[in-house]
Amino acid sequence: MAIQVTATALPEVKIIEPKVFGDARGYFYESFNAREFAELVAPGVEFVQDNHSRSARGVLRGLHYQIEHAQGKLVRVVEGEVFDVAVDIRKSSPNFGKWAGVKLSAENHRQLWVPPGFAHGFVVLSESAQFLYKTTDYWFPEHERSIVWNDESIGIEWPIDFEPMLAAKDRDGKRLSEAECYA
């Protein structure tokens, strides 16, 4: 197999590390293989959309989710470095309100699988970062929701010592206690 899969503190959220083949010319790796993903990460998942964003140092995006048409996301970084976070927002889960975070970078080639039922966000640690992700459902702006990044009840330990740059929707995100969540 060409990938190594490790569960995070949230068992459904997985770190995926591809086998990278490198030499003096550069490197090669499979960034996605549907058969391996189904066998080792999440069976029955179908991706319908790919997204690509570029952000400057200090930009924090999230914590996002869609209350209807919940999206699973397979995320990776192809330039720079981010701290990527998933928060379990399934009320029936024993891990409701808990989070897992991991550094993703162009150098470590790691990916993170964030299944439906989780909010997702990241902060850019490098000068800039290009962030690519596959989703299991399309974007429906009317169903998009945001939980505020610094909700004390979640207690995410963001590795930053500055006020992040936020979009208005993220600055105005709700606390987990006020947010619409999954059953």
C-alpha positions as CSV (number, residue, x, y, z in Angstrom):
1,M,0.0,0.0,0.0
2,A,1.1,3.5,-0.7
3,I,-0.5,5.3,2.3
4,Q,-0.2,5.0,6.1
5,V,-3.3,5.9,8.0
6,T,-3.4,7.0,11.6
7,A,-6.4,7.9,13.7
8,T,-6.4,11.2,15.6
9,A,-7.8,11.8,19.1
10,L,-11.2,11.7,17.2
11,P,-11.2,8.1,15.8
12,E,-13.1,9.0,12.6
13,V,-10.7,11.8,11.7
14,K,-7.6,10.3,10.0
15,I,-4.2,11.4,9.1
16,I,-3.1,10.0,5.8
17,E,0.6,9.9,4.9
18,P,1.4,8.9,1.3
19,K,4.5,7.0,0.3
20,V,6.7,9.6,-1.4
21,F,9.3,8.5,-4.0
22,G,12.1,11.0,-4.2
23,D,15.5,11.3,-5.8
24,A,17.8,14.1,-7.3
25,R,15.1,15.0,-9.8
26,G,12.4,15.7,-7.2
27,Y,9.6,13.5,-5.9
28,F,6.4,11.7,-6.9
29,Y,3.4,10.4,-4.8
30,E,-0.2,9.4,-5.4
31,S,-2.2,12.1,-3.8
32,F,-5.4,10.1,-4.0
33,N,-6.3,6.5,-4.8
34,A,-10.0,5.6,-4.5
35,R,-9.3,1.9,-3.8
36,E,-6.9,2.5,-1.0
37,F,-9.0,5.3,0.5
38,A,-12.0,2.9,0.6
39,E,-10.0,0.0,2.1
40,L,-8.0,2.0,4.7
41,V,-9.8,5.2,5.4
42,A,-13.6,5.3,4.7
43,P,-15.5,2.8,2.6
44,G,-18.3,4.1,0.3
45,V,-17.1,7.7,0.2
46,E,-17.5,9.5,-3.2
47,F,-16.0,12.9,-3.8
48,V,-17.9,15.3,-6.0
49,Q,-15.9,18.6,-5.8
50,D,-12.3,19.8,-5.5
51,N,-11.5,23.2,-4.0
52,H,-8.3,25.2,-3.9
53,S,-7.6,28.2,-1.8
54,R,-4.6,30.4,-1.2
55,S,-4.2,32.4,2.0
56,A,-1.6,34.6,3.7
57,R,0.1,34.1,7.0
58,G,-2.3,34.5,9.9
59,V,-5.5,33.8,7.9
60,L,-7.9,31.6,9.9
61,R,-10.7,29.9,8.0
62,G,-13.4,28.1,10.0
63,L,-14.8,26.4,11.8
64,H,-17.1,25.5,8.9
65,Y,-19.8,22.9,8.2
66,Q,-23.0,22.5,6.3
67,I,-26.0,21.7,8.5
68,E,-27.7,20.1,5.5
69,H,-25.7,18.3,2.8
70,A,-23.0,17.6,5.3
71,Q,-19.6,17.4,3.7
72,G,-16.7,15.1,4.3
73,K,-13.4,16.7,3.4
74,L,-10.1,15.3,2.4
75,V,-7.6,18.2,2.9
76,R,-4.0,18.8,2.0
77,V,-1.5,21.6,1.6
78,V,0.6,22.0,-1.6
79,E,2.4,25.2,-0.6
80,G,3.3,26.4,2.9
81,E,2.0,25.1,6.2
82,V,-1.3,25.2,8.2
83,F,-2.6,23.9,11.5
84,D,-5.7,22.0,10.5
85,V,-8.6,21.3,13.0
86,A,-11.7,19.1,13.1
87,V,-14.3,19.4,15.8
88,D,-16.9,16.7,16.5
89,I,-20.4,18.4,16.4
90,R,-22.5,15.3,16.5
91,K,-24.7,15.6,19.7
92,S,-25.0,11.8,19.9
93,S,-21.2,11.3,19.9
94,P,-19.2,10.6,23.0
95,N,-16.6,13.1,21.5
96,F,-19.1,15.9,21.0
97,G,-17.3,19.3,21.3
98,K,-13.8,17.7,21.2
99,W,-11.2,18.5,18.6
100,A,-8.2,17.1,16.8
101,G,-5.5,19.2,15.1
102,V,-2.5,18.5,12.9
103,K,0.1,20.4,10.9
104,L,-0.2,19.9,7.2
105,S,2.5,21.2,4.9
106,A,3.9,20.9,1.4
107,E,6.9,19.3,3.0
108,N,5.2,16.6,5.1
109,H,2.6,15.7,2.4
110,R,0.1,14.8,5.1
111,Q,-3.6,14.8,4.4
112,L,-6.5,14.9,6.8
113,W,-9.9,13.1,6.4
114,V,-12.6,15.0,8.1
115,P,-15.9,13.1,7.8
116,P,-19.4,14.5,7.7
117,G,-20.5,15.5,11.2
118,F,-17.4,17.6,12.0
119,A,-16.7,21.3,11.7
120,H,-13.4,22.1,10.0
121,G,-10.9,25.0,10.1
122,F,-7.3,25.9,9.6
123,V,-4.8,28.7,10.3
124,V,-1.9,29.6,8.0
125,L,1.5,29.3,9.7
126,S,3.8,30.0,6.8
127,E,4.1,33.2,4.6
128,S,1.3,31.8,2.5
129,A,-0.4,28.5,1.9
130,Q,-2.3,26.7,-0.9
131,F,-4.9,24.4,0.5
132,L,-6.6,21.7,-1.6
133,Y,-9.6,19.7,-0.6
134,K,-12.1,17.2,-2.0
135,T,-15.7,17.2,-0.7
136,T,-18.3,14.5,-0.5
137,D,-21.2,17.0,-1.3
138,Y,-21.5,20.3,-3.1
139,W,-21.3,23.7,-1.5
140,F,-24.7,25.0,-0.5
141,P,-24.2,28.5,0.9
142,E,-27.7,28.6,2.5
143,H,-26.7,25.6,4.7
144,E,-23.2,26.8,5.6
145,R,-22.6,27.5,9.3
146,S,-19.6,28.7,11.3
147,I,-18.6,28.1,14.9
148,V,-16.3,30.7,16.3
149,W,-12.6,29.7,16.2
150,N,-11.9,30.5,19.9
151,D,-14.9,29.0,21.6
152,E,-13.7,28.3,25.1
153,S,-16.0,25.3,25.5
154,I,-14.0,23.6,22.6
155,G,-10.6,24.9,23.7
156,I,-8.7,24.5,20.5
157,E,-4.9,25.1,21.2
158,W,-4.1,27.1,18.1
159,P,-0.3,27.4,17.7
160,I,-0.4,31.1,17.2
161,D,0.5,34.2,19.3
162,F,-1.4,36.8,17.2
163,E,-5.0,37.7,16.4
164,P,-5.8,35.8,13.2
165,M,-7.2,37.4,10.0
166,L,-10.9,36.4,9.7
167,A,-13.7,36.7,7.3
168,A,-16.9,38.4,8.7
169,K,-18.8,35.1,8.7
170,D,-16.0,33.5,10.8
171,R,-15.7,36.5,13.2
172,D,-19.5,36.3,13.7
173,G,-19.5,32.5,14.1
174,K,-21.7,31.1,16.9
175,R,-20.5,29.4,20.1
176,L,-21.0,25.6,20.1
177,S,-23.7,26.0,22.7
178,E,-25.7,28.2,20.3
179,A,-24.9,26.4,17.0
180,E,-27.0,24.1,15.0
181,C,-25.4,20.7,15.3
182,Y,-26.0,17.2,14.0
183,A,-28.1,14.7,15.9
